């Protein structure tokens, strides 16, 4: 599960950044 965590966080960060730059 620990290996999947980085991917999930990366996706969440990408979404947050996209929302902030909108």
C-alpha positions in Angstrom: 0.0 0.0 0.0 2.9 2.3 0.8 4.0 2.1 -2.9 0.5 3.4 -4.0 0.4 6.3 -1.6 2.9 8.5 -3.6 0.8 8.1 -6.7 -2.4 9.1 -4.9 -0.7 12.1 -3.3 0.8 13.2 -6.7 -2.7 13.1 -8.2 -4.2 15.1 -5.3 -1.4 17.7 -5.5 -1.9 18.0 -9.3 -5.6 18.7 -8.8 -5.0 21.2 -6.0 -2.4 23.1 -8.1 -4.7 23.1 -11.1 -7.5 24.6 -9.0 -5.2 27.2 -7.5 -4.0 28.3 -10.9 -7.5 28.5 -12.4 
